[in-house]
Amino acid sequence: MVNPLNLSKAFSDKNRLKILNMLSKNDMKVGEVAGDLDVEENLASHHLRVLSALGFLKSSRKGREVFYKINRAKLISLVRDLSKNKLFKDIIEEGMGK
């Protein structure tokens, strides 16, 4: 089951939501995320670490660079868990236009 504190921590910051949106399109390096958010790399790195620690992101190394991507399995699990609750199921369906 989804831990509400994890959701709150992941989704309570607008930059983390922006990061999830950006990574839904492409894998990205810290510098690219920082540039797109218009923040310092250390702040972007902090947000990426938080999302990774909560399981929402995966990372891979290519040489010295670290690329981040969405952890699809975690988000699928999240949607499944939320769908077990009638209110959240209705909200998800409404958001999907059903």
Secondary structure, DSSP 8 states (H G I E B T S, - for coil): ---HHHHHHHHSSHHHHHHHHHHTT--EEHHHHHHHHTS-HHHHHHHHHHHHHTTSEEEEEETTEEEEEE-HHHHHHHHHHHHTSHHHHHHHHHHTT-
